[in-house]
Each structure stands twice: as C-alpha cells, then as structure tokens.
C-alpha cells in the first residue's frame, strides 16, 4: 500500500486527524484516567515503546512521573522525566519485583516471537509491575493494524 495514498493517510498514526490517531487518542484518554488513581511520584516502565507515545499521552516533562522506555533499539529521550534504555521485553533481570507502579506496553507482545516468548514477557510484566497496562490488537478487528490489510487475522492457518 502507498503510505501517501488516501488509505495510507487515513490510517497514519502521526497524522492527528487520521482514523488511527483518533482511536489511539481514546486509548490514551483511557490510560490517563486509569493512571490518575496512582499517587505521585509514579514510576512507569514502557516495554517496547517510544518517547513519542508519552508526548502524545501528555506525560512527557510532567512533575512526579518518571518513565523508563525499554526497547530493543536505542533511543534518545529529550525529556527530563524519560529515560530510554535498551533491553529485552522477555528478560528484565535488571528490575526488582514490583519496582514500577505501572508497566505499560502498547502493541508489543504480539511481536516478541513464539508463544514461549509471549509468556516470558507476560510473566516479566506481572513480576516487575504493581499494575500493568498491556494492549494488543483485537483479533476480530477487520483490518490488520500495521499494514491495513483487511481480514488478515482470519487468514492464518492453525
């Protein structure tokens, strides 16, 4: 699909008025509402994320919120309350049990590999977080979210 074409623009996550961005904004509002019940200072670990997500959520440079973004790819933070580290979502021995108030992961768990790795990531998230927010695309959503391919989730053989 041409990302500059009509359908590509409709689902562009970085275009504020796109269909995709509107869905994500509702997700961020839901997360902000959930996080509002946690006392500050609040420590968040974002497994597999980026600083841009926290800019969109509105937590970048917020007092009393400290975010660690763990990703397989090195990143630059650019914010006083965001630290970017390189790591493996399925193996995080550098963190203690219940070290973070929230472990957050947005559309990552489906990318870590085989079922055994998915379980490892889920176990690590539960171990290091007092609370967790793990989002994954809905199997029954009619469009594959990365390539905007219709009914792709139904085409896999089991």
Beta strands, then each sheet from edge to edge (+ up, - down):
strand 1: 42-47
strand 2: 65-71
strand 3: 82-86
strand 4: 100-106
strand 5: 129-135
strand 6: 143-144
strand 7: 149-150
sheet 1: 3+ 2+ 1+ 4+ 5+
sheet 2: 6+ 7-
end
